[in-house]
Amino acid sequence: MGYKAKFRVWRGEAGEGALEDFVVEVNEGEVVLDVIHRLQATQAPDLAVRWNCKAGKCGSCSMEINGKPRLGCMARMSTFTEEETITVTPMRTFPVIKDLVTDVSFNYEKAREIPSFTPPKGVAPGEYRMQQVDVERSQEFRKCIECFMCNNVCHVIRDHEENKQAFAGPRFLMRIAELDMHPYDVEDRQNSAQDEHGLGYCNITKCCTEVCPEHIKITDNALIPMKERVVDRRYDPLVWLGNKIFRRTKEKTPKA
């Protein structure tokens, strides 16, 4: 049975705007995105909202609902009371283009900064042989739908605009961890994670994990293991000594 819901939606462009109140019809089984579409069709035809699959798999309809980053297509209206006013705003970390649509180009810029999978020379793609445990270790991270809600909620960039240049955010630190865990990747991911992508800025508050719609354990399975690998490599005295000896032996080896 339908009812009239109270919605408060952010309207504006380029960061200038305000919340506007609407009363919109809601039918049984609908999600917030359904109501936003009805609002477009009946009261605000110029309302801008980004969406695509409406199945929780494209990540396009990221928005903040009652102050929490969520996918509009996965936020069921049945989780709110009929008397509740539902506030819908754009993701706060990224510049607003119009209404609920934000400019997420920051994320694509960071993606381009990460070198792609780099296999060892002389090994053809069909010759890769991996243990199942190695496949499973990084396979979890492949579930990412790039909704960018983890980057949106990360306070390192959410509250500090000046950090964006030096910090890739949890989504792309997770990508670095995925590649570093791949047994056939030979790129130096650990040094680049720390020196170029700001791994040290992360203080593992787990806010990224809490908002992930795919339930990826970003902090526990990607960020913390990467921090441990960097610390072992840089500060473990046995690792330091081993690298020193290996480097000295390599330098003394005559060239053919």
Secondary structure, DSSP 8 states (H G I E B T S, - for coil): --EEEEEEEEEEETTEEEEEEEEEEE-TT-BHHHHHHHHHHHT-TT-----S-SSSSS-TTEEEETTEEEETTT-BGGGS-TT-EEEEE--SSS-EEETTEE--HHHHHHHHHS------TT--GGG----HHHHHHHHGGGG-----HHHHH-HHHHS-GGGTTT---HHHHHHHHHHHT-TT--S-HHHHHHHTS-GGG-----HHHHH-TT---HIIIIIHHHHHHHHHHHH-HHHHHHHHHHHHHHHHS---
